[in-house]
Amino acid sequence: SSSSSSSSSSGYPCLAPGASIISSNASTQFITASEDACAETSHWFWDEFFRLQLVVLGGVGQKCLERGGATNESVVFLAPCSRSRSQEWLALPRGGPEDPNARLHDIQFPLRSQGRRVVDASGRLVRLRGVNWYGAHTESRVNNGLDMQPIGSLARLIKHLGFNHVRLNYAVEMWAKRHEKPLVKPELVSANPQMKGLTELEAFDAVVEALTDQGLMVVINSHTSDHRWCCSLQDDQGLWYNDRYSEKDWLDSLTGLAKRYANNSRVIGFDARNEPRPNLVSKTSIWWDTQVWGNCTDVSLYSNGEPLVKLGSFSQQGPCLPQLAADWRAAATQGAYAIWHGNPDSLVFIEGLAAAGLEP
């Protein structure tokens, strides 16, 4: 801990009187701010990459702290909001009982479901507060942002923002082509030179490791079959299979990745498939039920003997589906067993059908 109004050897220049930086491994973890900290112009650095440029005019006083969501003599976590020459603070959770991640490192694994709750191995409630980090499932084949910030800094920021788990997306193609060892493009990991020369699967490993090293939990999501952005009804990614990657490829990827991370207890589970939905390319609908084909009758709403609305085809057992219909309930069950075959302790997350705002 240090308090200074001049440049320090750790690279933090021009600290205002009353501002104390507490450092760990040369990275600013948090700043203790007092009213005096707003008395003169300062430049504060989050670390060598997360720079917080704070320009404060004299005489602002307590108002400066209020904008940061803090009170006099309180400890606030800071992260940069902009590079503009104005005060831009983001007040993050403080240490102590109110810190949502105060007990993150005390969780006892594995986690399990208990009714509608998730609990740890000791039976203590675990509230999941997650953020999605996309990129590995797209044409980039690696998580976004690694060309801009070091992976460790991103993991720390996610944690300091109050999240306790990260959902990481992958494409079935990544697992199916792992033996071909496709490399990530160097320019997409330029802020992480240690990742240059890694295969896309090894880069995915590195992201998982960086997050869990910070104590964060990870949920791995089968997002697409091919490496591409989604989602629509005609992107050919809505089902868990297509003409290029079969249902078996999808199941193999779930088992393989579950087994790959089974020894990392903070990889807590798998989201079996992102937003399962109809595929207009193959003209395949989707259903959550047993398919009924026999003794079907078309049913319409009539008025004065004239059909007004066709309600569909029904049998005594229920609605009759078109022949090209995929049963997500059956597939989700197989997906869960595939995950547990790789790691019996894994949580399994099953999404409902479709999503908000889907367009053809």
Secondary structure, DSSP 8 states (H G I E B T S, - for coil): -EE-SS--TTS-----TT-EEEEETTEEEEEE--GGGGSS---EESSSSSEE-----TT-THHHHHHTT--TT-EEEE----SSSS----EE--SSTT-TTTTGGG--SS-EEETTEEE-TTS-B----EEEE--TTSTT-S-TTTTTS-HHHHHHHHHHTT--EEEEEEEHHHHHTGGG--B--GGGGTT-GGGTT-BHHHHHHHHHHHHHHTT-EEEEEEEESSSS---STTSS-SSS--SSS-HHHHHHHHHHHHHHTTT-TTEEEEE--SS---BTTTTBEEESS----SS-EEEEEEETTEEEEEEEEEETTEE---SSEEEHHHHHHHHHHHHHHH-TT-EEE---SS-TT---
